Amino acid sequence: MQEPILIGGGKDNFVHDNLFIMDGTYAVTMDGRGLTWQGPNSEAGRALLSNYQRVLSSAPEALVRYPALRLDERRMWAPTGNRVRANRIVGGRLSKVASEAAQYLEQSTDNVVVAPGAPASEHAMRAAISRENLLSNLLFRSRAN
């Protein structure tokens, strides 16, 4: 897979605690959708906005209950609230982000990238997989009981 996670203009995506075994590519890609293309002046943007307004006008109580649904005209096309935290990447890179969208992606310092060919890469990969297997087994057993 060339781009395991693509954030294509969305809001509030949380990429957390993943293990990526890569081939030198990027684990997370974020494009400039809404900022550079498919924005308010495009056919897709106008259709999206029209449908959004139609749905909200049919259920005005939704805005009272969920005020975050209100349109912020200044940032409505910006991919806000996207976070990348606590991921492990072996043999690849963490992210490729369109320059227009870079200010909207929060990447924490607890992401771990092990470069391809690094002496510790096989050990790091095995340790990460062992940890994932242990956590999966514990989670499965707790749900089964």
N, C-alpha and C positions, 0 to 999 in steps of 0.2 A: 504494500500500500504506500503510495507516494506521500500522502498527507494524512496521518492517522486522525488528527483533529483539525477541522477547519471551522474557524469562527468567521462566518460570513455575514458580518454586519449585525449580529445579534447583541442583545443586552443581557447582563447578569449571568454569563456562563462561568461556571466554576470547575476548572480542570485541576483535580486534586488527587494526590496519592496514587498515581499510575506508574506502571513500569513499562517503559518503551524499549524494545530491543530493535535497534534501527540499523540501516545500511548507509549511514552517512547523511541522511536527509533530516528534515525538521519534524519534531514531535507535534508542535502546534503551529498552525499557520493562521494568520488573521489578515483578511483583505480590507480594502477601503470601501467596501459596499456601503452605499448611503452617503458617503463623504465624497467619493469621486465618480461613482456610477450607481445607477438605480436609486438616485436621490429624488428629491421632491419634484424635479422638473422632468423626470423620465416617465414613460407610460406606466411602468411597474410601480413607481413611487406614487403617482397620482391615483392609481387603482387601489393601492394599499391604504392610502390616506382616506379615500372615499369610503372604502369598506369599513375602516376603523371608525370613522365618524358615524356611519349608518348603524353599526352595532351599538355604539355608546348612546346614540340618540334613542334607540329602542329600549335601553335599560339604564336610564339616568341614575338609578340608585347604585349602580356599580361604582360610579365616581365617588359617592359618599362613603361606601364601604371600602373601596380600594383607591385612595387618592393618588397612588403612584401611577394609575392609568391616565392621569391628566397629561396632555401633551405639553412638553416644554419646547416651545418654538425654537429656542436657541440651540437645543441639543437633541431635538427629536430624531435626527438621522445619525447621530453619533453612537458608536458601539460602547456605551458606558457600562461600568460594573463588571467587566470581565477580569477574572483572576486566575493565575496559574501558580499553584503552590504545592510543595512537597512531592514532586514527581522525580522519578529516577529514569535517566536516559542513558542507555549503553550503546555506544557506537553511532551516535548521531548528535544533533544539536537541539537545543531547547525550542527555539521559536524563530519564525520568519514573519515579520509584521510590516504591513504597508506603512510607509512613512507617515501618511495622513492619519493612520489609526494608532500609531505608537503611543501617543499620550493617553489613550484610553485603556491600555492593557497593563494591569498590575501584575508584575512578576516578582515573587518573593525570593529571598536569598536561600531558602531551604530546598530549592530544586537542585538535584545532584546530576551532573553530566560527567560520564566517564568516556573519554575520547577513544576512538577506535585504535587498536594497537597498543594502548597503554598497558604497562605491565600489570596493573591491578584490575584491568577490565574483566578478565575471566573470573577472578575472585569476586569482584564487585557484582558481576552478573549472577554468579551462583548464590551469593549471599542474598541478593535482592529477591531472586526466585524462591529461595528457601523461606525467606520471610513472608513472601506472598502466599506460598503454600501453607505455611503455619497459620497465618491469619485466615485464609479461606477455610481451612479445616476447623478452626475454632469457631468461626462464624456459622459454618454449616451445622456443626454439632449443637451450638446454642439454639439455633432455629429449629432443629429436629426435636429437641427436648421440650 
